[in-house]
Amino acid sequence: MTQIDVGQVVTERAEGPAPPPGATTAAGRPSTRPRVRLWGERGGVVLIVLGILGLVQPLVLGFFTNGFTILLVGTIIFIIASHL
C-alpha cells in the first residue's frame, strides 16, 4: 500500500485554479450558458417587478389585469434561467 502525505496533496491542489465547470464547450469555445443565465435572471427580475407594480397600481386597468400574468411569466423565466 502506498501512503499519501496530506501536505503533499494540499500543495498539489493549491498550485493552480481549476477551470470552472462548463466554462468552455468541447470544441474549446466559451460557453454561452453564463450569458443566457445572466440575462434570463435579469429579465425575470424585471418582469417580476413589473408584475408586482401592475398588481398594486390602480390607474391603468390593462396593466392591472395583466399584472399576474406578467408576474407568473417573470417567475418562470427566473426559475429556468437560475437552473442553467
NORDAJO-V965026 format. One record per pair of residues at least 24 apart in sequence whose ideal C-beta (glycine too) atoms are under 7 Angstrom apart, sorted by sequence separation. I is the first residue (numbers start at 0). J is the second residue. D is the distance in Angstrom with one decimal. If there is no record, write none. Layout:
# NORDAJO-V965026
I:J:D  I:J:D
This chain:
# NORDAJO-V965026
46:72:5.8  47:73:4.0  46:73:2.7  47:74:6.1  43:73:4.9  46:76:6.5  47:77:6.6  43:74:7.0  43:76:4.0  44:77:6.4  42:76:6.0  43:77:2.9  39:76:5.9  40:77:5.9  43:80:5.9  39:79:6.8  40:80:4.8  39:80:2.7  40:81:5.9  36:80:5.3  36:83:4.5  35:83:6.3  32:83:5.4
